[in-house]
Amino acid sequence: MTDMTTETLPTTPTAPVTTAASGTWTLGDLVVHRIGFGAMRLPQTGPALVPHAVPRDRDQALRVLRRAVELGVDHIDTADFYFSPLRSANELINRALAPYRDGLVIATKVGSGRNPDGSWAEHARTPERLRAQVEQNLRQLGRDHLDVVNLRIVGTDSVAERFGALAELRQAGLIRHLGLSNVHPHQLAEAQTIAPVVCVQNPYGIGGWSRQDEMLRLCGEQGVAFVPFYAIAGAGRQHGAGETEPAQVRAVAEARGVSTAQVRLAWTLHRGPHVLAIPGTGDVAHLEDNIAAGALRLSDEELALLDGAHTAEAATG
C-alpha cells in the first residue's frame, strides 16, 4: 500500500483592511471614510505637545503617511502646533503627500498655538491672529486653501467674533469648510447662526467624557460630523494610552482576538453614522491595526458591555 502525502499549497497573503470597511460621511461636500488619521503623534515619539519632545525618525513618519493613503485614508487631521524640535506634522504631510491627490481632505485647527520652544502660547482671540494661523497652515502644507478649519476653543465664552473671522476667510476662498473643537452645545448653536459647521472635534472615548454624549447626539440631529480625539488614549490624552483598561474592553478584545485599541475605535464608530475616527500613530503596524478596526462589527451584547464601561465614569464622577 502506497503512503499518501498531502501537498502543502502556498497560502495567499490576507489583503490588509482598507478604510472602505468603515463606511463614509460627507463633510459639507467632501466625502471621507469614517476612519481617518490624526497627525498629532507623528512629529515625535512619546508624549505629544510638550517641550523637548524626542523627534521621530523622518523616514518612518513619511512611511506612515504614505501607507495611510495607500490604505484609503482620505481625512487627515493636523495643526501647525503639532511639532517637535525637528519635525512639523504639516511639513511632513507636505513632504510625503504633495502634490495632493484628488479627494484627500486635510483638516487643521486654529485658536491654540505654541511658542518655538514648544510651550503653549496665549490663545488666539483676534481676527488678525487667527488669519496668521490660517496662513501658517497654508504655507506649511503648501496649499492655496484649507479643506476644513476647526476653531479650537478654551472656555465657555462667546465664539461669535472668532468664528465670524474664519467665516470671512471662508468667503475669501482661503477655507472651504468650518468646524469647531473642544466646544459646548451653546457654542455650536452660536456658530451655526454665523456659518455652517461641518464637524465638531471633542474629547470622547470609552470610560471618559460621558458628558459629551449630548454633543454627539446634537451633532447627529444636525447632520454635523462628531470627530472624537483621544478615543484610544482616553485619560492618557497626549501621553497616549495607559497601561490599564476597563475589564469590559479587555474581555471583548480577548474574545475577538484583537487589540484593545481596535475595540475602542470600533465602539466609537458604532456610536452613530456621523462619528468619524482620527486615530494617530507613528508606527505602520499600529496604523494598519487602527484602520482594520473599521471592519470590526460589535454585537449588541458587546456594545452593551462596553457601554457599561463608558457610563461607569459618569456614576463615579
Beta strands, then each sheet from edge to edge (+ up, - down):
strand 1: 24-27
strand 2: 30-33
strand 3: 37-38
strand 4: 44-45
strand 5: 54-55
strand 6: 75-77
strand 7: 105-110
strand 8: 146-152
strand 9: 175-181
strand 10: 197-201
strand 11: 225-226
sheet 1: 1+ 2-
sheet 2: 3+ 6+ 7+ 8+ 9+ 10+ 11+
sheet 3: 4+ 5-
end
